[in-house]
Amino acid sequence: MKIIARIYTDFKEKFGIPRQSGIARNVGRIVFEEEYRRPEALRGIEGYSHLWLIWNFSEAEREEWSPTVRPPRLGGNKRVGVFATRSPYRPNPIGLSSVRLLSVENTKDEGTVLTVEGADILDGTPIYDIKPYLTYTDSHPDAKCGFSDGVRDYCIEVDIPKECEASLGERERGEIMAILAHDPRPSYKGECDREYGMIYGEHEIFFIADECKLKVTKIKKRNKK
């Protein structure tokens, strides 16, 4: 497998990344490795609205694998087969995401750059391949989704006090609201008064939550290392 590109997003750590692509309208940039900065390799791609990204779970690689995992949406208490989930802990750490193509830009220093929306991928993640999304073969509205059918509409109320959102732009606020609404907390949530923190772009976001509502306690500019 060859790395053809890397994607750059506002997700600087694993915690807080949406569990599926397309949940939040966050923007990412796909920059190709020098060997693959060939304009003709992307000829015609602007005719598609969505793409499939095949990528590497670079922060989830393990020497051993488990045949069962505990999906977060089942509370982390029930084990199901790894091949019946999208868990990152797999025999081969390969991810698959459907994203919206926003623009194709020819740049002087980075070659042709793709800007996409909705990637559930860590900043700097290696991309193995890019393929066009085709509605007439890839979309199956009547498909059964196993245990996921029972949790697909799960959403938690989000409260961002005005004093906390003062440092956010309109786009950032919308993206953060969408991410938090799908509850980034781990399967074992623990105490309701526990404060969690996540990094998104230039911000550190802190929040507390119970089963019905998530409240942001503070947002501050993060210190870059």
Sequence and secondary structure as in RCSB ss.txt:
>XXXX:A:sequence
MKIIARIYTDFKEKFGIPRQSGIARNVGRIVFEEEYRRPEALRGIEGYSHLWLIWNFSEAEREEWSPTVRPPRLG
GNKRVGVFATRSPYRPNPIGLSSVRLLSVENTKDEGTVLTVEGADILDGTPIYDIKPYLTYTDSHPDAKCGFSDG
VRDYCIEVDIPKECEASLGERERGEIMAILAHDPRPSYKGECDREYGMIYGEHEIFFIADECKLKVTKIKKRNKK
>XXXX:A:secstr
    EEEE S  SSTT  SSTTSS  EEEEEE GGG  GGGGTTGGG SEEEEEEE TTS  SS  SEE  GGGT
T S EEGGGS  S SSS EEEEEEEEEEEEEETTTEEEEEEE     TTEEEEEEEE  HHHH  TT   GGGGG
TTT   EEE  HHHHTT  HHHHHHHHHHHHT    SS   TT  EEEEETTEEEEEEE SSEEEEEEEEE    
